[in-house]
Amino acid sequence: MKIKLVFIFLLSVFLLTSCAIGPTHGYILTSTRFAGTFNPENNVKATKEGTGCQFTVLYLFSFGDAGAGSVAKQNGINKIATIDHSTLSFLTGVYRSYCTIVYGE
């Protein structure tokens, strides 16, 4: 009976843990950086950079702000050139971070 419960728990962890961890991930360690959106007119120089992150610990606590608008405002960016993202996770749900990196003027 204990083996069944452990198996069901592990299976549910592996099947239900793929949200907000980037385009690819590993169950032990993930560290990725990937492209987001860009200004299609390409008329904004990337002279400033700002980063905002959200963090999750043990699937119990989640905090932070990774919104592109708030990251730009907090870092004095008035025009956005590109928005990139990065993720970091350790043992899938023990620790996770999802960051938004904003470049602009």
C-alpha positions as CSV (number, residue, x, y, z in Angstrom):
1,M,0.0,0.0,0.0
2,K,2.8,2.4,0.8
3,I,4.5,1.7,-2.5
4,K,1.3,2.6,-4.3
5,L,1.0,5.9,-2.5
6,V,4.6,6.8,-3.2
7,F,4.2,5.9,-6.9
8,I,1.0,7.9,-7.2
9,F,2.6,10.9,-5.4
10,L,5.7,10.8,-7.7
11,L,3.6,10.4,-10.8
12,S,1.4,13.3,-9.9
13,V,4.5,15.5,-9.2
14,F,6.0,14.7,-12.6
15,L,2.8,15.1,-14.5
16,L,1.5,18.3,-12.9
17,T,4.6,20.4,-12.5
18,S,5.3,21.9,-15.9
19,C,3.7,25.3,-15.5
20,A,5.8,28.5,-15.8
21,I,9.2,26.9,-16.1
22,G,10.2,27.8,-19.6
23,P,10.3,26.0,-22.9
24,T,12.4,23.1,-21.6
25,H,13.1,21.9,-18.1
26,G,14.7,19.2,-16.1
27,Y,13.4,17.7,-12.9
28,I,16.6,18.1,-11.0
29,L,18.0,21.5,-12.3
30,T,16.8,24.0,-14.9
31,S,18.5,27.2,-15.9
32,T,17.3,28.7,-19.1
33,R,17.1,32.0,-20.9
34,F,14.8,32.5,-23.8
35,A,13.5,35.2,-26.1
36,G,10.2,36.9,-25.6
37,T,8.8,39.7,-27.6
38,F,10.4,42.7,-29.4
39,N,9.5,46.0,-30.8
40,P,8.6,45.2,-34.5
41,E,9.4,48.7,-35.6
42,N,13.0,48.2,-34.3
43,N,13.3,52.0,-33.5
44,V,14.1,51.7,-29.8
45,K,17.7,51.3,-28.6
46,A,18.5,48.9,-25.7
47,T,20.4,51.3,-23.5
48,K,18.8,50.2,-20.2
49,E,18.0,46.8,-18.7
50,G,15.6,45.9,-15.9
51,T,14.8,42.5,-14.4
52,G,11.8,41.4,-12.3
53,C,11.3,37.9,-10.9
54,Q,8.6,35.7,-9.4
55,F,9.7,33.0,-6.9
56,T,8.0,29.8,-5.7
57,V,9.1,27.7,-2.8
58,L,7.9,24.2,-2.2
59,Y,4.7,24.9,-4.2
60,L,3.5,26.6,-1.0
61,F,4.7,30.2,-1.3
62,S,4.8,32.3,-4.4
63,F,5.9,36.0,-4.5
64,G,7.4,38.6,-6.8
65,D,6.6,40.7,-9.8
66,A,7.7,39.7,-13.3
67,G,5.3,41.9,-15.3
68,A,7.1,43.7,-18.2
69,G,5.3,47.0,-17.5
70,S,6.2,47.2,-13.8
71,V,9.8,46.1,-14.5
72,A,10.1,48.9,-17.1
73,K,8.6,51.5,-14.8
74,Q,10.8,50.5,-11.8
75,N,13.9,50.8,-13.9
76,G,13.1,54.0,-15.7
77,I,12.5,52.5,-19.1
78,N,9.9,54.5,-21.1
79,K,10.2,52.7,-24.4
80,I,10.6,48.9,-24.6
81,A,12.9,47.4,-27.2
82,T,12.8,43.7,-26.2
83,I,11.5,41.5,-23.5
84,D,13.4,38.3,-22.6
85,H,12.7,35.6,-20.0
86,S,14.7,33.3,-17.8
87,T,13.9,30.4,-15.5
88,L,15.7,28.6,-12.7
89,S,14.3,25.6,-10.8
90,F,15.8,23.1,-8.4
91,L,14.1,19.7,-8.0
92,T,11.1,21.0,-10.0
93,G,9.1,22.3,-7.1
94,V,11.5,22.9,-4.2
95,Y,12.6,26.3,-5.7
96,R,11.6,28.1,-8.9
97,S,12.1,31.5,-10.3
98,Y,10.7,33.0,-13.5
99,C,12.2,36.3,-14.5
100,T,11.4,38.9,-17.1
101,I,14.2,41.0,-18.6
102,V,13.2,44.3,-20.2
103,Y,15.5,46.3,-22.5
104,G,14.9,49.8,-23.8
105,E,15.4,53.5,-23.4
